[in-house]
Amino acid sequence: MPKEVIRTGENWEGKMSFSQGIKHGSLVFVSGQGALDTDGNVVGKGDIKAQTRQALNNMAKVLKNAGASLNDVVKVTAFITNRSPGMIQGYDAVFGEFFPTDCPASTLVEIKSLVLRDMMVEIEAIAVIG
């Protein structure tokens, strides 16, 4: 069974060497999604809630293009640039809006920086369709 590359049609897509997502059978692997708009600009500079919301909306778009939804997500890995209580609480509050019940398995990791200096969070996921 061949893999299927998932695209979202963002203006910046294809300028970097990665796919937004890969679908293989009933599995969907979503690449790390940051707080980027369609032109690749960082949204919500300095605002963890705005950035988390944008990253999860971007994730939902990748999933939709793969024939999946947030309800199909079984595992999330998130990377944040600061694990202060305010950052973690802000991230968690928005994450709870997108996953209000039956949350996926999740890992949250603090890292020194992300690919774009103003990005505060990046979130990747694995989903199982059906």
C-alpha positions in Angstrom: 0.0 0.0 0.0 1.6 3.3 -1.1 1.8 6.3 1.1 -0.2 9.4 0.2 1.3 12.9 0.7 -1.3 15.3 2.3 -1.2 18.9 1.2 -3.1 21.9 2.4 -2.4 24.4 -0.3 -0.6 26.9 1.9 1.4 29.5 -0.1 4.6 28.4 1.7 4.0 24.7 1.2 6.8 23.0 -0.9 9.4 25.6 0.1 10.7 23.3 2.8 11.6 19.6 2.6 8.7 18.0 4.4 5.1 17.0 3.9 2.2 18.4 5.9 1.0 14.9 6.5 1.3 11.3 5.3 -1.6 8.9 5.0 -0.8 5.2 4.9 -3.9 3.0 5.0 -6.0 4.1 8.0 -3.1 6.0 9.6 -2.4 9.7 9.3 0.9 11.2 10.4 0.6 15.0 10.8 3.9 16.9 10.7 4.6 19.4 13.4 2.1 22.3 13.0 3.0 25.8 14.2 1.2 29.0 14.4 1.6 29.9 10.7 -0.9 31.6 8.4 -1.3 30.7 4.8 1.7 32.8 3.8 4.0 31.3 6.4 3.9 34.2 8.9 3.8 33.5 12.6 0.4 34.3 14.1 0.0 35.5 17.7 3.6 36.5 18.5 4.1 36.2 22.3 0.6 34.7 22.8 0.7 31.0 23.6 -3.1 30.6 23.4 -3.3 32.2 20.0 -0.4 30.1 18.7 -1.8 26.9 20.1 -5.1 27.7 18.6 -3.5 28.4 15.1 -1.4 25.2 15.3 -4.4 23.1 16.2 -6.5 24.7 13.4 -3.6 23.9 11.0 -3.6 20.3 12.3 -7.3 20.0 11.7 -6.9 21.2 8.1 -4.3 18.6 7.4 -6.5 15.9 9.0 -9.5 17.0 7.0 -7.5 16.8 3.7 -6.6 13.2 4.7 -10.2 12.3 5.3 -9.8 12.4 9.1 -10.7 14.8 12.0 -9.5 15.7 15.5 -11.7 12.9 16.8 -9.4 10.4 15.0 -6.2 11.6 16.8 -4.7 9.0 19.1 -1.3 10.6 19.9 -0.1 14.2 20.1 3.5 15.4 20.7 3.8 19.1 21.5 7.0 21.2 21.8 6.9 24.5 23.7 9.8 27.0 24.1 9.0 27.8 27.8 7.5 25.5 30.4 6.5 28.3 32.8 3.2 27.7 34.5 1.5 30.4 32.4 2.7 28.8 29.1 1.6 25.3 30.1 -1.8 26.6 31.4 -2.3 28.6 28.2 -1.4 25.6 26.0 -3.6 23.3 28.1 -6.6 25.6 28.1 -6.7 25.8 24.3 -5.8 22.1 23.9 -8.9 21.3 26.0 -11.1 23.4 23.7 -10.1 21.1 20.7 -10.1 17.9 22.7 -12.8 18.4 25.4 -13.3 14.7 26.1 -11.4 11.5 25.5 -8.1 13.3 24.9 -5.4 11.6 22.9 -2.3 10.2 24.4 0.0 13.2 24.7 3.6 14.3 25.3 4.6 17.9 26.1 8.3 18.8 25.8 10.2 22.0 26.4 12.8 22.8 23.8 15.2 25.7 23.3 13.7 27.0 20.1 11.6 26.1 17.1 12.4 26.6 13.4 11.0 30.2 13.4 12.2 32.4 16.2 8.7 33.8 17.1 7.1 30.3 17.2 6.3 29.2 20.8 4.6 25.9 20.1 4.6 23.1 17.5 2.3 20.1 17.6 2.4 16.9 15.7 -0.1 14.1 15.7 -1.0 10.5 14.7 -4.6 9.7 13.8 -6.4 6.5 12.9 -9.3 6.8 10.6 -12.3 4.7 11.4 
